[in-house]
Amino acid sequence: MAALADEPEIELLRDLLRRDSITPADAGCQQVLIDRLEAIGFVCETMVFGDVTNLWARRGTASPVLCFAGHTDVVPPGDESEWTSPPFAPTCRDGLLYGRGSADMKSGLASMMIAIEQFVAGHSDHQGSLAVLLTSDEEGRARDGTLRVMQALQARGERIDWCVLGEPSSQETLGDVIRIGRRGSLSGLLTVKGIQGHVAYPHLADNPIQGFAPVLAELHNIEWDQGNEHFPPTSFQVVDIRSGSGAPNVTPAQLSARFNFRYSTEWNYETLKKRVHEIFDAHDLDYEIEWHLSGEPFLTRSGKLIDAVVQSVTEHTGSAPELSTGGGTSDGRFISPAGADVVELGPVNASIHKIDEHVKVDDVVQLTKMYQRVIELLLD
């Protein structure tokens, strides 16, 4: 295990983990990678939008374009006193490397970088183009990151054919699951208006809690769809409800709530929004909904990219990966609509966003080999 700790991807990962790139900060991570990419012939372009740092790097001008994508930002570490070792002082224990961002997703970045370097060293005249897309805005608002880079690329006619995201897709062991799509995410901020009054005279008031209760029950009881071959059924969840004046004898004048749909390709933003308004309108409520679309569902269908990733994982693990669309959202939702096939392959996700986040050292080394094999299958 000591020998593995000296591997180039582990040395690079340690360097990245020392940088406290709490979203939307990059803390110099991208410059570390730019220096290495430029040394092997990449043209690197830093795109700054607001307080977000993004990188678009490309080697070659021909098609097809194989892009590795990810993010340098991490979530806050929380109470650092609860960490066994400091979150930004990478520490190896029992074959595990601890640090905030070790699994999500600086190990993916380190493996991508070394895989690209090793491939280019042996294939300087490779087919097509290699590209890298990075942002410091994935863990935050996700408005000035990959979304803005993709808009800039589309505006100048530059496209990605295949994209491998280094998000931690694996569940139990490295490569057991790869993501070939993600559900859509649609949130609503609801306001139901009523008339405040004394609880003893409900006929003189209009209690918004009473009006919203049957709507809430209906929203939860609806079978939105049964899912399909690639997606589980659409789910609806209320995450916050607030109302009341603070007095026990006063009915409130207003109720506010937040809710979220994780939806399959049986819906799109407009059809789902329309259905929700139909339900509310049928109950004759005085209401408003402020909508926020995090991303439409996307799906990569069978083709060269999935075939290459499956073959690579199978060669290195002995088992074919499960093809999944589960989990939350990822920046694939911004890359796929431009016509790119997107697959997510990365380390085990069990410790992401947790105290003592960690990754197996051997998994990082093996992930590098998987990425390099994918490049060989597509561009050699």
C-alpha positions as CSV (number, residue, x, y, z in Angstrom):
1,M,0.0,0.0,0.0
2,A,2.9,2.3,0.7
3,A,4.0,1.9,-3.0
4,L,0.5,3.0,-4.1
5,A,0.7,6.1,-2.1
6,D,3.6,7.2,-4.3
7,E,1.6,6.8,-7.5
8,P,1.3,10.0,-9.6
9,E,-2.5,10.2,-9.2
10,I,-2.2,10.0,-5.4
11,E,0.5,12.7,-5.3
12,L,-1.7,14.9,-7.4
13,L,-4.8,14.1,-5.3
14,R,-3.0,15.1,-2.2
15,D,-2.1,18.4,-3.8
16,L,-5.7,19.1,-4.7
17,L,-7.0,18.1,-1.3
18,R,-4.8,20.5,0.5
19,R,-6.6,23.4,-1.3
20,D,-9.7,24.4,0.6
21,S,-11.9,25.0,-2.5
22,I,-15.2,25.4,-0.7
23,T,-17.8,26.3,-3.3
24,P,-17.6,28.5,-5.3
25,A,-13.8,28.9,-4.6
26,D,-11.3,27.0,-6.8
27,A,-8.3,27.8,-4.5
28,G,-5.9,27.2,-7.3
29,C,-6.9,23.7,-8.2
30,Q,-7.5,24.5,-11.9
31,Q,-4.2,26.2,-12.3
32,V,-2.5,23.0,-11.1
33,L,-4.2,21.1,-13.8
34,I,-3.7,23.8,-16.4
35,D,0.1,23.7,-15.9
36,R,0.0,19.9,-16.6
37,L,-2.4,20.1,-19.5
38,E,-0.5,22.8,-21.3
39,A,2.7,20.8,-20.9
40,I,1.1,18.0,-23.1
41,G,-0.3,20.2,-25.8
42,F,-3.7,21.4,-24.5
43,V,-5.0,24.8,-25.2
44,C,-6.5,26.1,-21.9
45,E,-9.1,28.7,-21.6
46,T,-10.2,30.0,-18.2
47,M,-13.8,31.3,-18.1
48,V,-14.7,33.4,-15.1
49,F,-18.4,34.2,-14.5
50,G,-19.1,36.1,-11.2
51,D,-17.1,34.4,-8.5
52,V,-16.9,31.1,-10.4
53,T,-13.8,29.8,-12.1
54,N,-14.2,27.5,-15.0
55,L,-11.8,25.7,-17.4
56,W,-12.2,24.6,-20.9
57,A,-9.1,22.8,-22.3
58,R,-8.7,21.0,-25.6
59,R,-6.0,19.0,-27.4
60,G,-6.7,18.8,-31.1
61,T,-9.2,20.4,-33.5
62,A,-10.8,17.3,-35.1
63,S,-13.9,15.4,-34.2
64,P,-15.0,13.3,-32.3
65,V,-14.4,15.2,-29.0
66,L,-14.0,13.1,-25.9
67,C,-14.3,15.3,-22.8
68,F,-13.6,14.6,-19.2
69,A,-15.6,16.8,-16.9
70,G,-15.9,17.6,-13.2
71,H,-15.7,20.1,-10.5
72,T,-13.0,21.5,-8.2
73,D,-15.3,22.9,-5.5
74,V,-16.3,20.9,-2.4
75,V,-18.9,21.3,0.2
76,P,-18.0,22.8,3.6
77,P,-16.4,20.4,6.0
78,G,-18.8,21.1,8.8
79,D,-17.5,21.0,12.4
80,E,-13.8,20.3,11.9
81,S,-13.4,19.1,15.4
82,E,-15.4,16.0,14.5
83,W,-12.9,15.0,11.8
84,T,-10.4,12.4,12.8
85,S,-7.8,14.4,10.8
86,P,-8.1,17.9,9.5
87,P,-10.3,18.0,6.4
88,F,-7.8,19.8,4.2
89,A,-4.7,17.9,5.4
90,P,-5.0,14.7,3.4
91,T,-4.1,11.7,5.6
92,C,-3.7,8.0,4.7
93,R,-5.0,5.4,7.2
94,D,-5.5,1.7,6.5
95,G,-5.4,2.1,2.7
96,L,-7.9,5.0,2.7
97,L,-7.1,8.7,1.9
98,Y,-9.1,11.1,4.0
99,G,-10.0,14.7,3.1
100,R,-12.9,16.9,2.1
101,G,-13.4,16.2,-1.6
102,S,-11.5,13.0,-1.7
103,A,-14.4,11.1,-3.1
104,D,-16.5,14.0,-4.5
105,M,-14.6,14.6,-6.7
106,K,-11.0,15.4,-6.6
107,S,-10.0,11.7,-6.9
108,G,-11.8,11.7,-10.2
109,L,-9.9,14.7,-11.3
110,A,-6.6,13.3,-10.4
111,S,-7.3,10.0,-12.2
112,M,-8.5,11.9,-15.3
113,M,-5.4,13.9,-15.4
114,I,-2.9,11.0,-15.1
115,A,-5.0,8.9,-17.5
116,I,-4.8,11.7,-20.1
117,E,-1.1,12.3,-19.6
118,Q,-0.3,8.6,-19.9
119,F,-2.5,8.2,-23.0
120,V,-1.0,11.3,-24.8
121,A,2.6,10.0,-24.0
122,G,1.9,7.0,-26.1
123,H,-0.5,8.4,-28.6
124,S,0.6,11.9,-29.5
125,D,-1.1,11.7,-32.8
126,H,-4.4,10.4,-31.5
127,Q,-7.7,10.6,-33.4
128,G,-10.2,13.4,-32.7
129,S,-9.8,15.7,-29.7
130,L,-9.4,15.3,-26.0
131,A,-11.0,18.0,-23.8
132,V,-11.4,18.8,-20.1
133,L,-14.2,20.9,-18.6
134,L,-14.0,21.9,-15.0
135,T,-16.0,24.3,-12.8
136,S,-15.9,25.5,-9.2
137,D,-19.8,25.9,-9.2
138,E,-21.1,22.3,-9.0
139,E,-21.7,22.1,-5.3
140,G,-23.3,25.6,-5.1
141,R,-25.8,27.5,-7.2
142,A,-24.7,25.8,-10.4
143,R,-25.6,28.8,-12.5
144,D,-22.2,30.3,-13.4
145,G,-20.3,27.0,-14.0
146,T,-20.8,24.2,-16.5
147,L,-24.1,25.8,-17.7
148,R,-22.3,29.0,-18.7
149,V,-19.4,27.1,-20.3
150,M,-21.7,25.1,-22.5
151,Q,-23.5,28.2,-23.5
152,A,-20.2,29.8,-24.6
153,L,-19.2,26.7,-26.5
154,Q,-22.5,26.4,-28.3
155,A,-22.4,30.1,-29.2
156,R,-19.1,29.5,-31.1
157,G,-20.1,26.2,-32.7
158,E,-17.9,24.0,-30.5
159,R,-19.4,20.7,-29.5
160,I,-18.7,17.6,-27.3
161,D,-19.4,14.2,-28.7
162,W,-18.7,12.0,-25.6
163,C,-18.3,13.1,-22.0
164,V,-17.1,11.2,-19.0
165,L,-18.0,12.8,-15.6
166,G,-15.9,11.8,-12.7
167,E,-18.7,12.0,-10.2
168,P,-18.7,9.3,-7.5
169,S,-21.1,6.9,-9.2
170,S,-20.0,3.6,-7.6
171,Q,-22.0,2.3,-4.7
172,E,-20.3,-0.7,-3.0
173,T,-17.1,-1.3,-5.1
174,L,-15.4,0.7,-7.8
175,G,-17.2,0.4,-11.1
176,D,-20.2,-1.5,-9.9
177,V,-22.5,1.3,-11.1
178,I,-22.2,3.9,-13.8
179,R,-24.7,6.6,-14.4
180,I,-26.1,6.9,-17.9
181,G,-28.6,9.6,-17.1
182,R,-30.3,11.5,-14.3
183,R,-33.8,12.4,-13.3
184,G,-35.0,15.9,-13.7
185,S,-35.3,18.2,-10.7
186,L,-38.1,20.8,-10.4
187,S,-38.6,22.8,-7.2
188,G,-41.5,25.1,-6.3
189,L,-41.8,27.8,-3.7
190,L,-45.5,27.9,-2.8
191,T,-47.4,30.7,-1.2
192,V,-51.1,30.1,-0.2
193,K,-52.9,33.3,0.9
194,G,-55.7,33.4,3.4
195,I,-57.4,35.8,5.9
196,Q,-56.2,36.0,9.4
197,G,-58.8,35.6,12.1
198,H,-59.8,34.3,15.6
199,V,-59.9,30.5,15.9
200,A,-63.3,30.8,17.6
201,Y,-64.8,32.4,14.4
202,P,-63.4,30.4,11.5
203,H,-66.3,31.5,9.3
204,L,-64.9,35.1,9.4
205,A,-61.4,33.9,8.3
206,D,-59.8,31.9,5.6
207,N,-57.2,29.4,7.0
208,P,-54.6,28.6,4.3
209,I,-53.5,25.5,6.2
210,Q,-57.0,24.1,5.9
211,G,-57.1,25.0,2.2
212,F,-53.8,23.5,1.4
213,A,-54.2,20.2,3.4
214,P,-56.3,18.4,0.8
215,V,-54.1,19.6,-2.0
216,L,-51.0,18.3,-0.2
217,A,-52.7,14.9,0.3
218,E,-53.6,14.7,-3.4
219,L,-50.1,15.6,-4.5
220,H,-48.7,12.9,-2.3
221,N,-51.2,10.3,-3.4
222,I,-51.0,10.8,-7.1
223,E,-49.1,8.1,-9.1
224,W,-47.3,10.6,-11.4
225,D,-46.0,7.8,-13.6
226,Q,-44.7,4.3,-13.3
227,G,-41.3,5.2,-14.6
228,N,-39.9,3.4,-17.7
229,E,-37.2,1.1,-18.8
230,H,-34.5,3.5,-17.6
231,F,-36.0,5.7,-14.9
232,P,-37.8,5.0,-11.6
233,P,-41.2,6.6,-11.0
234,T,-41.4,10.3,-10.5
235,S,-41.4,11.3,-6.8
236,F,-42.9,14.4,-5.1
237,Q,-41.6,15.6,-1.7
238,V,-42.4,18.6,0.5
239,V,-39.3,19.8,2.3
240,D,-40.6,22.7,4.2
241,I,-43.9,24.2,5.4
242,R,-44.3,27.4,7.4
243,S,-47.4,29.2,8.7
244,G,-48.9,30.6,11.9
245,S,-48.7,33.9,13.8
246,G,-47.1,32.6,16.9
247,A,-50.4,32.9,18.9
248,P,-52.5,29.8,19.7
249,N,-55.8,31.6,19.0
250,V,-55.1,33.1,15.6
251,T,-55.5,31.4,12.2
252,P,-52.7,32.5,9.9
253,A,-52.9,34.8,6.9
254,Q,-50.4,32.9,4.8
255,L,-48.7,29.5,4.3
256,S,-45.5,29.0,2.5
257,A,-44.0,25.6,1.4
258,R,-41.1,24.2,-0.6
259,F,-41.5,21.1,-2.7
260,N,-39.5,19.1,-5.2
261,F,-40.1,16.7,-8.0
262,R,-37.5,14.2,-9.2
263,Y,-39.0,13.2,-12.5
264,S,-38.5,10.8,-15.3
265,T,-38.6,11.3,-19.0
266,E,-42.3,10.7,-18.9
267,W,-42.5,14.4,-18.1
268,N,-40.8,17.6,-19.0
269,Y,-40.7,21.0,-17.2
270,E,-43.8,22.4,-18.9
271,T,-46.0,19.4,-18.7
272,L,-45.3,18.8,-15.0
273,K,-45.8,22.4,-14.1
274,K,-49.1,22.5,-16.0
275,R,-50.3,19.4,-14.1
276,V,-49.5,20.9,-10.7
277,H,-51.4,24.1,-11.5
278,E,-54.4,22.1,-12.6
279,I,-54.5,20.4,-9.2
280,F,-54.2,23.7,-7.3
281,D,-56.8,25.5,-9.5
282,A,-59.3,22.7,-8.9
283,H,-59.2,23.5,-5.2
284,D,-60.0,27.2,-5.7
285,L,-57.0,28.5,-3.7
286,D,-55.4,31.9,-3.8
287,Y,-51.9,30.8,-4.4
288,E,-48.6,31.6,-6.2
289,I,-45.8,29.2,-7.1
290,E,-42.2,30.4,-7.9
291,W,-40.6,27.6,-10.0
292,H,-36.9,26.6,-10.2
293,L,-35.7,24.1,-12.7
294,S,-32.4,22.5,-11.7
295,G,-32.4,20.4,-14.9
296,E,-34.5,18.3,-17.2
297,P,-34.0,14.5,-17.2
298,F,-31.4,13.2,-19.6
299,L,-30.4,9.7,-20.9
300,T,-27.5,8.4,-22.9
301,R,-28.6,5.5,-25.0
302,S,-26.5,2.5,-26.1
303,G,-23.6,3.5,-28.3
304,K,-19.8,3.9,-28.5
305,L,-19.4,5.7,-25.2
306,I,-21.4,3.3,-23.0
307,D,-19.8,0.4,-24.8
308,A,-16.3,1.7,-24.1
309,V,-17.0,2.5,-20.4
310,V,-18.7,-0.9,-19.8
311,Q,-15.8,-2.7,-21.6
312,S,-13.2,-0.8,-19.5
313,V,-14.9,-1.5,-16.2
314,T,-15.5,-5.1,-17.0
315,E,-11.8,-5.7,-18.0
316,H,-10.6,-4.2,-14.7
317,T,-13.2,-5.6,-12.3
318,G,-14.3,-8.8,-14.0
319,S,-18.0,-7.7,-13.8
320,A,-20.1,-5.6,-16.0
321,P,-21.4,-2.4,-14.2
322,E,-25.1,-1.7,-13.5
323,L,-26.4,1.1,-15.8
324,S,-28.3,3.5,-13.6
325,T,-30.1,6.8,-13.7
326,G,-30.5,7.0,-9.9
327,G,-29.1,9.6,-7.5
328,G,-29.4,13.3,-7.5
329,T,-28.5,15.8,-10.2
330,S,-25.1,16.3,-11.8
331,D,-23.6,18.7,-14.3
332,G,-24.4,16.2,-17.0
333,R,-27.8,17.9,-17.1
334,F,-26.0,20.9,-18.8
335,I,-23.8,18.9,-21.1
336,S,-26.3,16.4,-22.5
337,P,-28.8,18.8,-24.0
338,A,-26.1,20.1,-26.4
339,G,-26.0,16.6,-28.0
340,A,-23.3,14.9,-26.1
341,D,-23.4,11.4,-24.8
342,V,-22.7,11.5,-21.0
343,V,-21.6,8.7,-18.7
344,E,-20.6,9.1,-15.0
345,L,-17.9,6.8,-13.7
346,G,-16.1,7.6,-10.4
347,P,-15.3,6.3,-7.0
348,V,-17.5,4.9,-4.3
349,N,-20.0,7.5,-3.0
350,A,-20.6,6.1,0.6
351,S,-18.7,8.9,2.4
352,I,-19.4,11.9,0.2
353,H,-20.4,15.1,2.0
354,K,-19.8,13.4,5.3
355,I,-17.4,13.9,8.2
356,D,-14.2,11.9,7.4
357,E,-14.9,11.7,3.7
358,H,-12.4,9.3,2.1
359,V,-11.5,7.2,-0.9
360,K,-9.6,3.9,-1.2
361,V,-6.1,4.6,-2.5
362,D,-6.2,1.5,-4.7
363,D,-9.5,2.7,-6.2
364,V,-7.9,5.9,-7.4
365,V,-5.1,4.0,-9.1
366,Q,-7.6,1.6,-10.7
367,L,-9.8,4.4,-11.8
368,T,-6.9,6.0,-13.7
369,K,-6.5,2.7,-15.6
370,M,-10.2,2.6,-16.4
371,Y,-10.2,6.2,-17.8
372,Q,-7.1,5.5,-19.9
373,R,-8.7,2.4,-21.4
374,V,-11.8,4.4,-22.3
375,I,-9.7,6.9,-24.1
376,E,-7.9,4.1,-26.0
377,L,-11.1,2.5,-27.0
378,L,-12.5,5.8,-28.4
379,L,-9.6,7.7,-29.8
380,D,-6.8,5.2,-30.5
